[in-house]
Amino acid sequence: MTAQPDMTSQALHDPSLLEEVEFLDHRIRFGPTHSGWVSFVARQGHRPTIFLAPDRETLLVESRKLIKRRSEEKG
């Protein structure tokens, strides 16, 4: 049996592949994986939510939707 590559391993093991953007007091760190893209969405001091998507654009759209929902629920 061969080992399956970790879906986030490419982005985690090569920090130069990660990009980062700020959106509504959240940090979105994201990068490519073996099968698509992964993002880690978190506010300062909170554990991240992890998203997987087939492409960069979908990943960013979904990450921003989550942040907007969280902001609306808070306020």
Secondary structure, 3 states (H helix, E strand, C coil): CCCCCCCCHHHHHCHHHCEEEEECCEEEEEEECCCCEEEEEEECCCCCEEEEECCHHHHHHHHHHHHHHHHHHHC
